[in-house]
Amino acid sequence: SAIIATAIALVISRGIAGGVQKVSKAASDLATNVLPALASVMKSVATGDLTSKADFEVRRVKITSSDETGEMGEAFNAMADQIEDTGNSINDMVDNISEIVGQVAGTAIEVGAASQQLASAAEQAGQATQSIAEQAQGLSRGADEQRKSVDGTTEAVKQLGSAIEQIASGSQQQSESVETTSTAITEVSRAITDVASN
């Protein structure tokens, strides 16, 4: 009876030791490989490196009993599921952020090109405005010179009109003088005729 009890105790202790050893190995793999990889990816993302990714596959414990050791193994496996989900979510987040950064970079390049085109258009507009201003100044000078020319022509026309008036006045005076002279000649001719008759 004592031998049987000892044998049973030995089997039970080996079963418990085996289950604990399985959990211990899985926990060691988790602490040595998976968690450091998770921490490394998080650190890389925090510093702006979006190229780091990791494999977050956690080793599972094979459940062979429903006692406390089996329950401990189930709890560990549940924790492993959560850690894998978290790691995969981080990988997905890195992919999404990388894609967004790429889109933002592309948009920034397009905005830069558009800004350059606007600057070029503004420069061309400035040159066109300067050209228009110069042409306007030229037109203004031309208009001023034209006005002076018109003023000079007007003055010349006034002088010509004055000269014409003077010529007309002189012609009138000459006509009157010729008429007076003709009358005098006619009277002298009559007087000579009268003298000759007597």
C-alpha positions in Angstrom: 0.0 0.0 0.0 2.8 2.4 0.8 4.6 1.4 -2.4 1.4 2.1 -4.4 1.0 5.5 -2.7 4.6 6.3 -3.4 4.2 5.3 -7.1 1.0 7.4 -7.4 2.7 10.4 -5.8 5.7 9.9 -8.2 3.4 9.8 -11.2 1.5 12.9 -10.1 4.7 14.8 -9.3 6.1 14.0 -12.7 2.9 15.1 -14.3 3.0 18.3 -12.5 6.7 18.8 -13.1 6.2 18.1 -16.8 3.3 20.6 -17.1 5.3 23.3 -15.2 8.3 22.6 -17.4 6.3 23.1 -20.5 4.9 26.4 -19.3 8.4 27.4 -18.1 9.9 26.8 -21.6 7.1 28.8 -23.3 7.4 31.6 -20.9 11.2 31.7 -21.4 10.7 31.9 -25.2 8.2 34.7 -24.7 10.6 36.7 -22.4 13.7 36.0 -24.6 12.4 36.5 -28.1 8.9 37.8 -28.4 8.7 40.6 -25.9 12.2 42.1 -26.8 11.1 42.1 -30.5 7.9 43.9 -29.5 9.8 46.5 -27.5 12.3 47.0 -30.4 9.5 47.7 -32.9 7.8 50.1 -30.5 11.1 51.9 -30.0 11.8 52.2 -33.7 8.3 53.6 -34.4 8.8 56.1 -31.6 12.0 57.3 -33.2 10.4 57.6 -36.7 11.7 54.3 -38.2 8.8 52.8 -40.0 10.7 49.9 -41.6 11.0 47.7 -38.5 8.7 44.8 -38.1 8.9 41.6 -36.1 7.4 38.1 -36.0 5.2 37.8 -32.9 4.5 34.1 -33.0 4.3 33.0 -29.4 5.0 29.3 -28.5 1.9 27.6 -27.1 1.7 25.1 -24.2 0.2 21.7 -25.0 -2.6 21.0 -22.5 -2.6 17.4 -21.4 -4.6 17.7 -18.1 -7.5 19.6 -16.6 -5.9 20.1 -13.2 -4.1 23.3 -11.9 -1.2 22.7 -14.3 -3.6 22.5 -17.3 -5.4 25.6 -16.1 -2.0 27.4 -15.9 -1.2 26.3 -19.4 -4.6 27.6 -20.7 -4.0 30.9 -19.0 -0.6 31.2 -20.6 -2.0 30.3 -24.1 -4.7 33.0 -23.7 -1.9 35.5 -22.8 0.0 34.4 -25.9 -3.0 35.0 -28.1 -3.3 38.6 -26.7 0.4 39.2 -27.2 0.3 38.0 -30.8 -2.7 40.1 -31.6 -1.0 43.1 -30.1 2.2 42.5 -32.2 0.2 42.0 -35.4 -1.7 45.2 -34.7 1.5 47.0 -34.3 2.8 45.7 -37.6 -0.4 46.8 -39.3 -0.1 50.2 -37.7 3.5 50.6 -39.0 2.3 49.6 -42.5 -0.6 52.2 -42.3 1.6 54.9 -41.0 4.3 54.2 -43.7 1.6 54.4 -46.4 0.3 57.7 -45.0 3.7 59.2 -44.8 4.3 58.2 -48.4 1.1 59.9 -49.4 2.0 63.0 -47.5 5.4 63.1 -49.1 3.8 62.8 -52.5 1.4 65.6 -51.7 4.2 67.7 -50.5 6.1 67.2 -53.7 3.0 68.2 -55.7 2.4 71.3 -53.5 6.1 72.2 -54.1 5.7 71.9 -57.8 2.5 73.9 -57.8 4.2 76.6 -55.7 7.0 76.8 -58.2 4.5 77.2 -61.0 2.7 79.9 -59.1 6.0 81.7 -58.5 6.9 81.5 -62.2 3.4 82.8 -63.1 3.8 85.6 -60.7 7.1 86.6 -62.1 5.7 86.6 -65.7 2.8 88.7 -64.5 5.2 91.1 -62.9 7.2 91.4 -66.1 3.9 91.9 -68.1 2.9 94.6 -65.6 6.2 96.4 -66.0 5.9 96.2 -69.8 2.4 97.7 -69.7 3.6 100.4 -67.4 6.5 101.3 -69.7 4.0 101.3 -72.7 1.7 103.5 -70.7 4.5 105.9 -70.0 5.4 105.9 -73.7 1.8 106.7 -74.6 1.7 109.4 -72.0 4.9 111.0 -73.5 3.5 110.6 -77.0 0.2 112.3 -76.0 2.1 115.1 -74.3 4.2 115.7 -77.5 1.0 115.4 -79.6 -0.7 118.0 -77.4 2.3 120.4 -77.7 2.3 119.8 -81.5 -1.4 120.7 -81.6 -0.8 123.8 -79.5 1.9 124.8 -81.9 -0.3 124.2 -84.9 -3.1 126.2 -83.3 -0.7 129.1 -82.7 0.5 129.0 -86.3 -3.1 129.0 -87.5 -3.8 132.0 -85.3 -0.8 133.8 -86.7 -1.8 132.9 -90.3 -5.3 134.2 -89.6 -3.9 137.4 -88.2 -1.7 137.8 -91.3 -4.7 137.1 -93.5 -6.6 139.8 -91.7 -3.8 142.2 -92.1 -3.5 141.4 -95.8 -7.3 141.9 -96.2 -7.1 145.2 -94.3 -4.2 146.3 -96.5 -6.1 145.3 -99.6 -9.1 147.3 -98.5 -7.0 150.3 -97.8 -5.3 149.9 -101.2 -8.7 149.6 -102.9 -9.9 152.7 -101.2 -6.6 154.5 -102.2 -7.0 153.3 -105.8 -10.6 154.6 -105.9 -9.6 157.9 -104.5 -6.8 158.2 -107.0 -9.1 157.3 -109.8 -11.6 160.0 -108.7 -8.8 162.5 -108.5 -7.6 161.6 -112.0 -11.2 161.9 -113.3 -11.5 165.4 -111.8 -8.1 166.5 -113.2 -9.2 165.2 -116.6 -12.4 167.2 -116.5 -10.5 170.3 -115.5 -8.1 169.9 -118.4 -11.0 169.4 -120.7 -12.7 172.5 -119.4 -9.5 174.6 -119.8 -9.1 173.3 -123.4 -12.7 174.3 -124.3 -12.2 177.9 -123.2 
